[in-house]
Amino acid sequence: MLKELYNYRELLKTNVKKEIRGKYKGSFLGILWSFISPLLMTLVYAIVFPFILKSTEPHYVTFIIIGVLPWTWFTNMMANGTTIILSNAGVIKKVYFPREILPISVVTSGMINFLISCLIIGIFLICSGIGFSPYILLLPVVVIIQFLFSLGIVFITSAIDIYIRDLEYIIAFLVNILFYATPILYSPEMFAGTPIATLIKLNPMGTIINSYRDIFFYKQMPDIISLVVLIGGCLGFCIIGYFLFKKLSKGFAEEV
Amino acid sequence: MPKNAIVVKDVTKNFKLYYDKPSTLKERLVFWNKKKADVHTVLKEVSLDIKKGETVALIGINGSGKSTLLKLMTKIIYPTEGKITTNGKLTSLLELGAGFHPDFTGRENIYFNAAIFGLTKQEIDKRLEDIIEFSELGEFIDSPVRTYSSGMYMRLAFSVAINVDAEILLIDEILAVGDAHFQEKCFSKLEELKNSNKTIVIVSHSLQSVKKLCTRFVWIHEGKIKMDGNEKVIDEYMKVCG
């Protein structure tokens, strides 16, 4: 499997390039849009939520942007990733190539976008006077966890979506719910000691976003045990997703 | 070294025929018991060995199963029963311009398209000049593909496909590209590939051109091989279907 992927590495590269640069070609601001959209969302949250929540964190804008940017990566994956096989129907029907290239390139391009948008987090950290800590070196670990988690989901959803087209709408709904179940606009400490706190702990995106917050915002060590559990769990999940994808991929050309 | 480039052994391919395919969850739940679909057998226990260096034409009327056989060879679809093995790097020209992105330039799209065929960057770099020269696009190569005429688009796509340098080439009815001059050029390129000991399988209805190019002819009729041999197959085919 790895050998075939290696042989097709150029396809992976050009696909990532097409995803990142092709998406905004022809629009005025081009690739800047992938940063402007989350910034505008952050602006809206930063204006609205202090009214709803009685007390907010100090540096609330910086606090939420650290949650919003990884979340944007995740929702983009759920939206574009689920339909990636369907939207490439033309190529799937006519040319042979390892189909897993498509999900992998979507998640990889999302990751590159996110890594670039980390510069925005950096700017906010400097402007708010929070600054940096050595824990920032743990960023790659958290990014890899989110990569594996997203890839596992995309493997499964993109393959099933070919057979049951409703899936993309179900996913869109679930992602909306998950947004409120993930500590993006609030801090999990608000629910300390209640069952909600346990629920948040069970949500992998919750742990992922908490870890980003730890290394950027609170400048402390993330919960190592959860990270280790998560890295193992996500890797296993990704492998299961891959085999399911591989099995279902034989019917793609006939079903799309 | 194996002598056979493609071995097709007892291959049967069924397609499910849905009169109204239930594709949403609601339909699947409502019509749970009605799921039985008619099965349409396109290929029935077909066996075919193609040797290295052979140039084979698959002929037959519409719906006889020749394109399905070609798709099975490329591994786009998989047989219901039986097995297909191929030896050597395989390229299928079932569609031209796969993976082209309209907003990128011709030069960039050469990379996209060639990458789908499994080439690495160095391999594409090496062929880039040949591809551009063959396409006769000149300065247009650095314009976005969406500005191309359909003829230019096809010329670029064919130039990439033909320069991929595979050991086995599978071609589905695409010999009619561009004007007479360009067609002539494609044809001589195929001749050149044939003489350099590549294995070529062509599905075509233009009997005159395949007669000139190919050495072996396989007539497929209703999912079975009706005749297999030299030019006489074409004559027989003409008598029945021409």
Interface residues (C-beta under 8 A of the other chain):
Chain A: N7 Y8 R9 E10 L11 K13 T14 N15 K18 G22 K25 G26 G90 V91 I92 K93 K94 V95 Y96 F97 I164 R165 D166 K250 A253 E254
Chain B: F15 S23 T24 L25 K26 R28 K71 T74 K75 I76 I77 Y78 L90 S92 L94 E95 A98 G99 H101 D103 F104 Y111 F112 A114 A115 I116 F117 G118 L119 T120 K121 I124
